[in-house]
Amino acid sequence: MGQFWTVANALSFIRILLVAPITWLIYKDGPIGPMFGLIGLAIATDFFDGRVARWSHTVSEWGKVLDATADKIAAASVTMALLTRPAEPNLALWFVLLAVARDIILTVGGLVQTRRLGRFTTSLWSGKIAVSALALTVVAALVGAGTQVMEACVWATAGIMLYSIVEYTIRFRAIMRVGSAVELDEEGNVLSVSRRVGSSPG
């Protein structure tokens, strides 16, 4: 798993800790200043954790787990707060269920493929874009965007999330078919299947 206490991992851990106050402020329709200050800090940790890990040569399996965990906890907590809070606009139930279901699917699939591959994989770009689109949808709701803007954000984000599920499924199938013989690039995309495997596992 590598070293746990690194600067990069600390940034991911800070993002996890920020979820609670952010979620509370969103649910209570708290003051915009502190709310967006904390959200900005969380986004900054998400932007820098991977870069710091690469710059400092401290990329680890722990870092991949913490980064993905932080994103999924934040997405589930914030969307649930926007579903249940008294203030408007809120997110639709189907949209929140899609976001939560996607994270559950990716989490379970990630655990299964990790056992098959023997190591953790990095997030795909479609997954990162889906998280960014979800964040923009959340911001639109927090600033009280109009109905048309919210609908555009929700449907665009839903489409990106579904596309990311398809991409993760393709990678999952490749890994489950040949295990460690699959070759991935630095961004986690499937490059090829190594010829050193004589036959596919039964």
BELFENSUL-V334441 format. One record per backbone hydrogen bond with DSSP energy under -1.0 kcal/mol. CO is the residue of the C=O (numbers start at 1). NH is the residue of the N-H. If there is no record, write none. Layout:
BEGIN
co=CO nh=NH
co=CO nh=NH
END
This chain:
BEGIN
co=1 nh=62
co=4 nh=6
co=6 nh=10
co=7 nh=11
co=8 nh=12
co=9 nh=13
co=10 nh=14
co=11 nh=15
co=12 nh=16
co=13 nh=17
co=14 nh=18
co=18 nh=22
co=19 nh=23
co=20 nh=24
co=21 nh=25
co=22 nh=26
co=23 nh=27
co=24 nh=28
co=25 nh=30
co=26 nh=29
co=31 nh=35
co=32 nh=36
co=33 nh=37
co=34 nh=38
co=35 nh=39
co=36 nh=40
co=37 nh=41
co=38 nh=42
co=39 nh=43
co=40 nh=44
co=41 nh=45
co=42 nh=46
co=43 nh=47
co=44 nh=48
co=45 nh=49
co=48 nh=52
co=49 nh=53
co=50 nh=54
co=51 nh=55
co=52 nh=56
co=53 nh=58
co=60 nh=64
co=61 nh=65
co=62 nh=66
co=63 nh=67
co=64 nh=68
co=65 nh=69
co=66 nh=70
co=67 nh=71
co=68 nh=72
co=69 nh=73
co=70 nh=74
co=71 nh=75
co=72 nh=76
co=73 nh=77
co=74 nh=78
co=75 nh=79
co=76 nh=80
co=77 nh=81
co=78 nh=82
co=79 nh=83
co=80 nh=84
co=81 nh=85
co=82 nh=91
co=92 nh=96
co=93 nh=97
co=94 nh=98
co=95 nh=99
co=96 nh=100
co=97 nh=101
co=98 nh=102
co=99 nh=103
co=100 nh=104
co=101 nh=105
co=102 nh=106
co=103 nh=107
co=104 nh=108
co=105 nh=109
co=106 nh=110
co=107 nh=111
co=108 nh=112
co=109 nh=113
co=110 nh=114
co=111 nh=115
co=112 nh=116
co=113 nh=117
co=114 nh=118
co=124 nh=128
co=125 nh=129
co=126 nh=130
co=127 nh=131
co=128 nh=132
co=129 nh=133
co=130 nh=134
co=131 nh=135
co=132 nh=136
co=133 nh=137
co=134 nh=138
co=135 nh=139
co=136 nh=140
co=137 nh=141
co=138 nh=142
co=139 nh=143
co=140 nh=145
co=141 nh=144
co=146 nh=150
co=147 nh=151
co=148 nh=152
co=149 nh=153
co=150 nh=154
co=151 nh=155
co=152 nh=156
co=153 nh=157
co=154 nh=158
co=155 nh=159
co=156 nh=160
co=157 nh=161
co=158 nh=162
co=159 nh=163
co=160 nh=164
co=161 nh=165
co=162 nh=166
co=163 nh=167
co=164 nh=168
co=165 nh=169
co=166 nh=170
co=167 nh=171
co=168 nh=172
co=169 nh=173
co=170 nh=174
co=171 nh=175
co=172 nh=176
co=173 nh=177
co=174 nh=178
co=175 nh=179
co=178 nh=181
co=179 nh=182
co=181 nh=194
co=183 nh=191
co=183 nh=192
co=185 nh=188
co=189 nh=185
co=192 nh=183
END
